[in-house]
Amino acid sequence: MKIAIPMVDGSSCLHFGHCEQFALVKVDAEAQKITETAYLVPPAHEPGAWPRWLHEQGVNVVIAGGMGQRAHALFAQNGIKVIVGVSAATPESIVTAYLSGTLQVGQNVCDH
């Protein structure tokens, strides 16, 4: 499994479209542990570009603070599960909480 987390200034980004890079966290789903974390700069931000690009990177799940409905739908079209409402934190702490079933999610902070 590969999980993508939008990042800004070294922490998860609350607004998906404002991210500077993505943390791509590779997970051994059976062992429930992180095996690798890479940071990649995405292509130019335009509708549909990031969902396609992340799909090409092998991403299965995107975890973000907030995301608009259109982007959410584009990820679904690319077979990528979206989780929103996550507070700013390190990618490793977010993924560890996700794997253990303790990830706290709140409101989607993006309203467009």
Secondary structure as UniProt FT lines:
FT   STRAND          2..8
FT   TURN            9..10
FT   STRAND          11..12
FT   HELIX           16..18
FT   STRAND          21..28
FT   TURN            29..32
FT   STRAND          33..40
FT   TURN            47..48
FT   HELIX           49..56
FT   TURN            57..58
FT   STRAND          61..64
FT   HELIX           69..77
FT   TURN            78..79
FT   STRAND          81..84
FT   HELIX           91..100
//
